[in-house]
Amino acid sequence: MTKSKLIAIVGPTGSGKTELGVFLAKRFGGEVVIADSRQIYKYLDIGTAKVTPEEMQEVPHHLLDIARPNDVVSVAEYKKYAQEAIADIQSREKLPLLVGGTGYYIDAVLYDMDFPAVPPNPKLREKLEKKTEEELFAELKEKDPDRAGSVDPKNKRRLIRALEIVESLEKVPQVQRESPYNALLLGIAVEDWDALKNHLRSRLERRIKQGMVDEVRDLHEKYDVSWERLDSLGLEYRWIARFLKGEIDKETMEDELWRAICRYAKRQMTWFKRNKDIHWIRNKKEAEKLVTQFLAP
């Protein structure tokens, strides 16, 4: 059976995935499916650098704002939603473009990964809660190095959940390299990390001016998102929540957040570099050439 074609665009935060996705969608008659673990939630806009209507340039974007911020969408649920969106796009003879920086989501859609339902294990959680984030992350790296590459080492809730799954299955769900799609994977190469870090700093300052602190305050006060939930959402939401609670001052918040974002970008690249299917591109012209060749009859 002939597999349907799909384009995936990956890369670290701030590398230009959104812009490239829109460019290719307009050039080749496509629609974008978001692969971002936080942009799927409503009201997480400035903090996630969520694509704006102006940036979309009338290109349909799927899987934005599909859940409330207090909900927790599992990888298995995301995979189901993404595959449904891709099938819908293809039914209208459009080209689906899977765009995002959440490597685990990308792999979940592109490859046949098994996500069995694992119920909570209260006894194990109680035991793991006594450990530090560093101890939990070290344990996860030993038991499931691939999953460790996608989890924030400071996110205790996600570390515990990952270990809970490993414990339940007694083995890590394996990624089957066979894909249900005929997929072309494009990765945005980072040739100058110092330049990217400077860009991330400027983008952070810009988002703070746009009202990112007010966004986090509204999440807590207007939408009843707990401090614990904000911490679990990581990066911008974690550090701004700590600032709003009075634990750190504004300067410390900005500096620590910038460093956390840079570390996250490094983790993203570590995750993507292990996938030898990815074609690394430096600009739109290279991407356009590869997609043209890929779509040729």
SVG drawing of the C-alpha trace seen along z (x, -y; Angstrom):
<svg xmlns="http://www.w3.org/2000/svg" viewBox="-11 -46 40 52">
<polyline fill="none" stroke="black" stroke-width="0.4" points="0.0,0.0 1.3,-3.5 2.0,-5.6 0.7,-9.2 3.3,-11.9 4.0,-14.2 6.6,-16.8 8.0,-17.2 9.9,-20.4 12.0,-20.2 14.7,-22.1 15.4,-23.9 13.3,-26.7 13.8,-30.0 15.3,-28.5 12.5,-29.5 10.3,-26.4 7.0,-28.4 8.2,-30.7 9.5,-27.8 6.3,-25.8 4.1,-28.7 6.5,-29.3 6.4,-25.6 2.6,-25.4 2.0,-28.4 4.4,-27.2 3.1,-23.6 -0.5,-23.9 -0.2,-22.5 -1.6,-22.9 0.3,-22.8 -0.1,-20.3 1.5,-21.7 3.9,-19.3 4.4,-21.3 3.6,-20.0 2.5,-23.4 0.9,-25.2 -1.9,-22.6 -3.2,-24.4 -5.4,-27.5 -4.1,-30.8 -0.5,-29.7 0.3,-32.2 3.2,-34.6 5.0,-32.1 5.0,-29.4 5.7,-31.9 2.4,-30.5 1.9,-31.4 -0.3,-34.4 -3.0,-34.8 -0.8,-37.3 2.1,-34.9 -0.1,-32.1 -0.7,-34.1 -4.1,-32.3 -2.4,-28.9 -4.6,-26.6 -2.9,-25.4 -4.2,-22.3 -3.9,-21.3 -3.6,-24.7 -5.7,-25.4 -7.3,-22.0 -7.2,-21.7 -7.5,-23.8 -4.3,-24.6 -5.3,-22.5 -5.8,-19.4 -2.9,-17.1 -2.8,-15.7 -0.8,-12.5 1.5,-11.6 -0.9,-8.9 -3.8,-11.4 -1.7,-13.9 -0.8,-11.1 -4.5,-10.3 -5.4,-14.0 -2.4,-14.5 -3.2,-11.5 -6.8,-12.5 -5.7,-16.0 -3.3,-14.6 -6.0,-12.3 -8.3,-15.3 -5.7,-17.4 -4.9,-14.5 -8.6,-13.9 -8.8,-17.4 -5.7,-16.7 -3.6,-19.1 0.0,-18.5 0.3,-18.0 3.3,-19.6 4.1,-18.4 5.9,-21.4 7.3,-21.6 10.1,-21.1 8.7,-18.4 10.8,-15.5 8.7,-12.9 5.5,-14.1 7.2,-14.1 8.4,-10.5 5.0,-9.4 3.3,-10.5 6.0,-9.4 6.8,-6.0 4.8,-3.2 5.4,-3.8 3.4,-1.8 1.7,-3.9 -0.1,-1.4 -2.3,-2.9 -0.3,-3.0 -2.4,-3.8 -1.0,-5.8 1.1,-3.9 0.6,-5.7 3.2,-3.7 5.9,-4.2 5.1,-7.9 5.4,-8.3 8.8,-6.6 10.0,-8.7 8.7,-12.0 11.4,-11.7 14.2,-11.9 15.6,-15.0 15.2,-16.0 18.8,-15.2 18.4,-11.7 15.2,-11.1 16.8,-12.3 19.9,-10.1 17.6,-7.1 15.6,-7.9 18.8,-8.2 19.9,-4.8 16.5,-3.1 15.3,-5.1 17.9,-7.4 15.8,-8.3 12.9,-9.5 15.3,-11.3 16.4,-13.3 12.9,-14.8 12.1,-15.4 12.9,-18.6 15.4,-17.5 13.8,-20.0 10.2,-18.9 9.7,-16.5 6.2,-15.5 7.2,-14.4 10.3,-12.6 8.2,-10.6 5.6,-9.8 8.3,-8.6 9.8,-6.3 6.3,-5.1 5.7,-4.0 9.1,-2.3 8.4,-0.5 5.0,0.7 6.1,1.9 9.4,3.4 10.8,2.2 10.8,-1.0 8.3,-1.3 10.4,-0.9 10.3,-3.2 9.6,-1.2 11.5,-2.9 8.8,-1.8 6.4,-4.7 2.8,-4.8 3.8,-7.8 6.1,-8.5 7.8,-11.3 10.4,-13.9 12.1,-15.2 13.6,-18.6 15.8,-19.9 16.8,-23.5 20.6,-23.4 22.2,-25.6 25.5,-26.8 26.2,-29.5 25.0,-28.7 26.1,-32.1 23.9,-33.8 20.9,-31.6 21.5,-32.3 21.5,-36.0 18.3,-35.6 16.7,-33.7 17.7,-36.5 16.2,-39.2 13.0,-37.2 12.7,-36.7 13.0,-40.4 10.4,-41.1 7.9,-38.6 8.3,-40.1 7.5,-43.5 4.5,-42.0 3.0,-41.0 4.2,-37.5 4.3,-38.1 0.6,-39.2 -0.2,-36.1 1.1,-33.9 -0.6,-35.9 -3.9,-35.6 -3.4,-31.8 -3.2,-31.6 -5.8,-34.2 -8.3,-34.1 -8.1,-30.5 -7.3,-28.9 -4.1,-27.2 -2.2,-26.2 1.4,-27.1 2.3,-23.4 0.7,-23.1 2.5,-26.3 5.8,-24.8 5.1,-21.5 4.6,-23.5 8.2,-24.5 10.5,-27.3 8.6,-30.6 5.7,-29.4 7.9,-27.9 10.3,-30.9 7.7,-33.6 5.5,-31.7 8.5,-31.8 8.9,-35.5 5.1,-36.1 5.3,-34.1 8.2,-36.4 10.8,-33.6 13.1,-35.5 13.4,-39.0 12.8,-40.0 16.4,-40.2 17.1,-36.7 13.9,-35.4 15.0,-36.7 18.6,-35.4 17.6,-32.0 14.8,-31.7 17.2,-32.6 19.7,-30.0 16.9,-27.4 15.7,-28.1 19.2,-27.7 19.6,-24.4 16.3,-23.3 17.4,-24.1 20.5,-22.0 18.3,-19.1 16.1,-19.4 19.1,-19.2 20.5,-16.1 17.1,-14.4 16.9,-15.3 20.5,-14.5 20.0,-10.8 17.5,-10.6 19.4,-9.8 16.3,-10.3 16.5,-14.1 17.8,-16.3 19.5,-19.3 18.9,-22.5 20.3,-26.0 17.7,-28.1 14.3,-28.2 15.9,-27.6 17.4,-24.3 14.1,-23.2 12.2,-24.2 14.5,-22.1 14.2,-19.0 10.4,-19.3 10.2,-19.8 12.2,-16.6 10.2,-14.7 6.8,-15.6 7.8,-14.9 5.9,-12.0"/>
</svg>
